Amino acid sequence: MDFAIAVGLIMGLAAVGAGIGNGLVMSRYIEGIARQPEARGLLFTQALIGLGLVEALPVIALAIGLILFGRL
């Protein structure tokens, strides 16, 4: 039972963290386009890399959660 609570907390906090991180990355991307529209292509590439790195957090949390859930 304790592991199920831990898995739920891990996944919930990872989802919240990824949501906040995605929001920050995209807000900075839009702000950068507003300041320098000619740098749109470079900023888009960097924003996608940033989103990929942020989205790695829930995937890692899922793996840890499944490892803990397997110990039940």
C-alpha positions in Angstrom: 0.0 0.0 0.0 2.8 2.4 0.8 4.4 1.8 -2.6 1.1 2.6 -4.3 0.9 6.0 -2.5 4.6 6.7 -3.5 3.9 5.8 -7.1 0.9 8.2 -7.2 2.9 11.0 -5.6 5.8 10.5 -8.0 3.5 10.6 -11.1 1.5 13.5 -9.9 4.5 15.7 -9.0 6.2 14.7 -12.2 3.1 15.8 -14.2 2.9 19.1 -12.3 6.6 19.8 -12.8 6.4 19.0 -16.5 3.4 21.3 -16.9 5.2 24.1 -15.2 8.4 23.5 -17.2 6.5 23.3 -20.5 4.7 26.6 -19.7 8.0 28.3 -18.9 9.8 27.1 -22.1 6.9 28.1 -24.3 6.4 31.5 -22.7 10.1 32.3 -23.2 9.9 31.1 -26.8 6.9 33.4 -27.5 8.7 36.3 -25.7 11.8 35.6 -27.8 9.8 35.7 -31.1 8.2 39.0 -30.0 11.6 40.5 -29.4 13.3 39.1 -32.5 11.0 37.8 -35.1 13.9 37.0 -37.5 15.3 34.4 -35.0 12.1 32.3 -35.2 13.8 29.2 -36.7 16.6 29.1 -34.2 14.3 29.8 -31.3 11.9 27.0 -32.5 14.7 24.5 -32.6 15.8 25.4 -29.1 12.3 25.4 -27.7 11.8 21.9 -29.1 15.0 20.7 -27.4 13.9 22.4 -24.2 10.5 20.7 -24.3 12.1 17.3 -25.0 14.3 17.8 -21.9 11.4 18.8 -19.8 9.3 15.9 -21.0 12.1 13.5 -19.9 11.2 14.1 -16.3 7.7 12.3 -16.4 9.2 9.4 -18.4 11.9 8.9 -15.8 9.3 9.2 -13.0 7.1 6.6 -14.8 10.1 4.2 -14.9 10.8 4.8 -11.2 7.1 4.4 -10.4 6.9 1.1 -12.3 10.0 -0.2 -10.5 8.4 0.7 -7.1 5.0 -0.7 -8.2 6.7 -4.0 -9.1 7.9 -4.4 -5.5 4.3 -4.8 -4.2 
